[in-house]
Amino acid sequence: MVFCVGDCDNGKSQCARRKADWAGAIHLIIMPNSNNELTTGEYYGIQSKMRILRERVKEKTPLPRVVDLFCGCGGMSWGAKRAGFNVLAGVDHDIAAIDTYRRNFGEDAGYAVDLDHLSPKNFGEYSNLEPEELDLLIGGPPCQGFSKNVPRKFRYLEDSRNRLVRRFIEYAEYLRPRIIIMENVAEMKKSFDGAYTDEILERFTRAGYTVKVRVLFAPDYGVPQRRRRAFFFANRMDEKVIFPAATHFNGGQDSLFAMNESSYTTVRDALGDLPSLNHGEGKSPMEYDKPPMGWFQTEMRRNSEILYDHVARKLADTQFERLASIRAGQGAKDLPEHLKPKSHFSGAYGRLEWDDLAPTITRWVFHPGSGRFGHPSDVRVITIREAARLQSFSDDFIFRGTYIQKSHQVGNAVPPLMMQAIATEAKKLLRRQD
């Protein structure tokens, strides 16, 4: 679904192509109800809806304030909140993701807006957010054009899927927050001989920011999966940019960090306290059936007394046979010949290993043929809650939408613990200035 939310640079014909009613296109914002359905009554004028944000912007608060652009369901915001920031708003065009955002940050905090068609100037005017008023601007603009999942021969510099990176920069240049944190896939840093990276660094520097970029490894910050992400970290306070030091380390058998809370968080550390299920079983909500063990499980359950989204998807007969025929750590290459798919990804039909990190959790986590998403013991794929745990979403973060929509929200998110580590460094910068 596409929609117009404002100052379409391409005019009436563009709005017609977007199936928006030109006569009524007074810069619309779409807000879903709790069932993720849209009705005529849920189309609000962006100026009137953002009146609530105008009030939030002017509220006195001791906490530094953050706005999240291209927020998805809110992984970066959740990490910033845990680091002690006041989350003013999240903006994204994905309606189901914004419904989740509103569930976790407040019904007036999420805005379903296509930022590609809302200028930074209009956003500032509608929200009453003036330049240099915001403490922190964060965001992870869509990045499919850089992704390693796109074959190299199909990646090109001016891919339209990369234009929203520049849109984020335009917002940053207009809003001039004290600190900027932008996230993207690790491949972005070196793609096209670093052309995009050079442009971002140059534009932030020209705007008066001290900026650095670094690829961070999620397990170094307690996240139980192999995930690398590029972070641009900038400030206009003439302060040296300091990325967070690793808090966790590879705890191999002979390592100084083996079997202690500073070692990498394994699948067992992350999921070991969750109820065992057969495929097709589970309910939401449901009770925990065992106490938490270790720091990670304790942290995930700190503000939750009940478990949501721990429901195992029913598998097709062939999918069940494939997972049942292999052990933890095995995958499609280990299947019996009669069960091997004709073609498959290298990690397809893989099962996780209890005492290892999980691979990168993707938006296709619901499908056993799309990666190593099989449970290490139960013959099933991992649940939405288990996938969320592997992304380091605490159990009190509640998802809205269909099963597929939730899996996309989880897989597309920035791990909150990773973001919390960076946001903590941002808060230190602000304290040094205040």
N, C-alpha and C positions, 0 to 999 in steps of 0.2 A: 504494500500500500504506500502510495506517495501522496504528499499534500503540500499545499503552499502555506508558508508561515510568514509571509511578509514581502520584503522589498526585492521581489524577483527581478534581477538585473535584466532578464531576457523579456520582461513585459508580458502582455496578455497572452500571446501565443504559447509561451512557456507554461503559463498557468493552465491553459487549455490542455496542453499535452499531459500535465500532471493531474488532469481530471478534477481540477478545483473550479468552483463556481466563481468566475471573475467578479461578478457583481457583489458576491458575498465574501470575497477574499480580503477582508480587512485584517490581514495578517493573523491567520488562525493558528491556534494551538490545540492539539488533540489530547484529551485526557481520558484514559480508559476507566471503566468501572471495575469492581473487584472480580467480575467474571471475564475480564478482558474483552468485553463487547463494546462496540461503539454505537451510540444513538445520536440523533440530532441534538438532543439536550446536552450532549457532552462535548460539543464544539464551542469553545470559549474564545472570545477576542483576546489576543495576547496581551493587550494593554490592560484590560480589566483583570485578567488572571494574575498578571505580574504585579498587580497592586499589593498582593500578599507578600511577594518577594521584596517590594519596596519597603514594606514595614519591617521585614526581617533585617534588611540592610542597615536600617537606622537604629535598630535595637542596640542598647549598650550591653556589652558582654566582655568579660575578662579574657575570653578565649580568642585566639587569632582565628580569622575567618577565611573560609575556603569555598571556591566554586569549582565544580568538576564538569568539564566539557567533554562530550563523547563518553559519557559516564558509564554506559551499559547498565548493568544491574547495581553497580556501586562498589566494586572491589577496591579501587583507589580511595574512594570516600570512606569506606569502612576502616581502612588502614589509617587514614588521616584522623578519623574520629578517635580511634584507639590511641593515637599519638597526642590527643588533647586539642584538636582543632574543632571549631564550631562550623559544621557543614551547612552552608546557606542554601545551596541548590545544586542539583545535577541536571544536565541537559543531554538528551539523546533522541534520535528519531525513532528508536525501537520501542514500540508501545508497550509490549510485554515487559521489557527490561525496566522501563520507567515505572510500570505498575509495581514491580519488585522494589525499585528504589524508594517509591513513596511508602511502601509497607515498612521499610527499615529506617527511613530518615524523616518521616513525617509526610502526611498526605499533601501538604503544600510545598514540599521540597523538590518534587520531581516534575520536569517540564519536557513534554514530548514535542520537540522542535527540530526541524531540519535546519541545522546551522549553516548548511550550504546556501540557504535562501533567507537568512536573517543576518543583516550586517551587524558587526560589532557595535557600531554607533547606535543603531536602533535597539539592540539588546541593552546597552547601557542606559538609554533613555527610558525604555519600558520598565527596567528593574530599579531605576534610580541609583544604579551603581556607577559612581563617577571614577574617572581615571585616577590612579594612585591611591584608591580607597581600600582595595582588597589586599589582604596579607599574602594569600597563596592562591594561585591558579594551577589546577592540575588537569590532566587529560591524556587519553590514549586514542588519538584519531585513527580511524580504520586504516589498515596497512596491508591489504591483500596483495597489492602490487609488489611488496617487498618480500612476501612470505616464501620460505623455502618449499612450501607445499605447491607453489607455482613453478613449473619447470623453467629453468633459466632462460630458455629460448623464447619464452612468452613474457619475460619481464622486460619492460622498457621504461626509460626515464620519465616520459610524460604520461604514463598510465593514469587515466582519469581516476582510478581508485586511490591514487596517492594525493589527490588535490586537497583532501581535508587536512593533511598535515600543514599545508600552507594556510588553510583557514584558521587552524588553531593559532598559528603564529600571528595572523592578523588580529585575532582577539587579544592575544597577549600584548601586541604593540599598542592597541587602543586602551585596554584596561590598565596597563602598566602596574601589575601587582608587585609587591615587594619581592616575591619569590615565584618562580615558575618551575614546575616539574612536568615534563612531557615524557610519556612512555611509548615505546614501539617495539616491534620485533627486532631481535638481535641483528638480523641480516641487513637492516636498514643502515647500520653504521658504516658498512663497507660497500653497500650496493652502488652500482654505477660509479665505481672508483671514488666513492665517498661524496658524490655530488650533492646529494640531499643533506648529508651531515654538514658539509661545508656551507651550504646555503643557510641552514638553521643557525649555525654558530655565528655566521656573518651578520644575519639579521638581528639576532639577540644582542650581539656586541654593538652594532650600530644603534640599537635602541637604548644603550646605556647599561647593559647587563654584563656581569661577570658570569661566564657560562662554561660548563664542562659536560662532556658526554662519556658514559661508561656502560659497558655491558656487564650486568650483574647476574649472578647464578643464584636462583631461588633457594636451594638447600643451605646456602651460607647464612640464611636468615631464619632457619627453622622450618621452611616449607618442604614437605615430603615428596617432592617431584623434581625431576630434571627439567628445568625451565630457565632459559636465558632470555633476558630482555634488555634493550637499550634504554637508558634514562638520560634525558637532558635536564640538567639541574642548573638553574640560573638565579641570580639575585642582583638587584640594583642598589645594593647598600655598600658596595666596595668591599665586600667580605670575600675571603677565600672560600671556594666551593670545596666542601669536604663530604665525600660519599661515606656511607656507613661502613664501619669495619665488620668483618664477618663475625657472627656470634656462634656459629656452628661449624664443625669441621668433619672431614671424612674419618669416621671412626672405625677403620678397618681393624681386623683382629689383633694386629701388632701395634696399633696406633695408641699414642698417649691418651686419645679421646675415646677409645673403645668403651662402649657400654656405659657412657655417662651422659649427662644432660647437655653437654656441649657437642656431642657427636650428631651427625646428620639424622634427621627424623625419618624413620623407615615406615613402610606401609603398616607394619604391626603397631608401631608407636601411634600411628594416625587412626587406624580402624579397629584395633584389637578389642575395644570395649563395645562395639556395636553388635546388635543381635544377629545371629546366623539366620539366613533365609534360603529357601528354595526359590527357583525362578517362578515368578507369578505371585509370590507371597509378599506380605508386608502391608502396613496401613499407616496413614498419616493423619493425626499424630499417633505415636505409640510410646510405650514405656521403655526406658533403659532396662536391661536385664543383668547388668554387672557394673561394679563401680569403676571409675576411671583409674588408669594406671599411668604414671609418668606425667611430666610437665605438659606435654602437648594435649593429651586427652583432658587433663584437668582444666587447661586454658580454654579448650573448645567448649567445655560444658559449664564454664564458670557462671554464666547467666541464663542457663537453660535447665529446666527440670523435666522436659519432655522432648521427644525426638520427632522431627518433621522430615518428610520426603525420603524415609528409609523404606522404599517400596521397590522390589525387584521386578524388572520388566519381564513379561512372559516371552520366552524365546520360541522361535520356529523349531520344528523337530530337527532339522539339519543343523541349526545353530547349536542346539542343546547337545546333539551327538558330537559335534566338533569339540566343544569345550569339555565334554565329559571324557573324551579320549586322550586328553593331554594333562600334564601336571603343571604346577606352579612354575613359572619361568619359561615354559615352552610356548610355541606358537604354530602358525600355519605350516611351517616347514617340517614340523614334527607330527603332523596329522597322518593317519593311515591313508594310503593312496586313494582309496575310494571316497574319502571325505575331503581331500584337498580341493580347494576352489581352483577353477581354471586359471584365474589371475587374481593377484592380491597384493596388498601393501606388505612391506617387509615385516611389520609388526602385527599384521592381521591375526585375529583369533588368538592373541596372546593372553596369557594369564599372569597377573602380578605375582611378585615374590614377597613373602612376608618380611624378610630381613634385608630388603633392598629399597632404594628409592623407586617411586613410580615414574614412568615416562611422562612427557608433557601431556597434560589433560587438555583435550580439544573439544570443540563444540559437537563432535561426533561421538562423544563418550557413550551414547546410548546404544551404539551398534558394535557388536563383537568383531565384525569384519573391517572395522576402521582403525583398529589399534590394539594395544595391550590393555584392554579394559575388563578382562575376565577376573573374577574374584579368585584369590589364591587357594581357597578351600571349597567354597560353595560353587556349584556348577551354575553360574549365572554371570551377567555383567554387573558391575558395581552400580549401586543406587545413586540417585541425585545427591543424597546426603554424603555418601562416601566420596563421590567426586568433589563435592564442596569441601570436605575435610582435607582432601589431597591438595586443594587450592588454598587451604588455611582459612576458609570461612568458618567462623565459630557457629555453634549449633543454634544460637539465637538469631541468626540471619535467616529470614524466611523468604522463600522464593514464591513468586506468583506466575501463573501461566500454565500451558500444557506441559506434558512431560518433555517433549522435544524443545519447546521454548526454554524450559528450565535448563536443559542440558546445554543449549547454546549460550545461555547467560553465564553458566558456570565456566564453560570452556573458553569463552571470550574474555573473561575477567583477568585483571591483574591480581596476583595473590596478595591478600590484605597484609600478611606478615611482612612481605617484601616491601610494600608501600609504607607500612608503619615504621620500618627502619629508616627509610629515606625521610619521611615526614618528621621523625624525631630529630634528625639533623637540621631540617628546615626550622623547627621550633627553637633549636639552640641558636641559630642565626638571628632569629627575631628577638630572642632574649638578650643577646649581646647588644642589640641596638636600642632596646627599651629601657 
